[in-house]
Amino acid sequence: MTAQRFPADRGAYVRTNAWLAALAMAGAMAVLWAMGNAHVWTGAVAGLAAIALRAWYLASEELAAVWELEGGTLTGPGGRRVPLGQVETVRKMGSFVQLVTRGGDKHLIKYQADPDATVAAIERAAA
């Protein structure tokens, strides 16, 4: 059986960071408004700049992450190894898939183009 690969998807990365930027912009504007600042619009600029810089800085690392499912084990970046027999919960969280083991360890398979398909593939392999 060949390994199933779950690479990070650039489109999912951009969409996730666009949502983060929108939330950061709204949050920063709300804080400035609550403080009585006359230049509330600067919160939008600051929120967008912060998330854009963060996304640019982390892109090479996040988009290089690949998880592989082979032989009853999920192997991920940084030497992570998760035996499927230890997986208690698999759930979708936006473009992420969260794995929770029986021991309480949590792992994120980030920026999936189709997180529902990733969840289904892991659940099928674990069954």
Secondary structure, DSSP 8 states (H G I E B T S, - for coil): ---EEEE--HHHHHHHHHHHHHHHHHHHHHHHHHTT-S-THHHHHHHHHHHHHHHHHHHHHHHT-EEEEETTEEE-GGG-EEEGGGEEEEEEETTEEEEEETT--EEEE-S-SSHHHHHHHHHHHH-
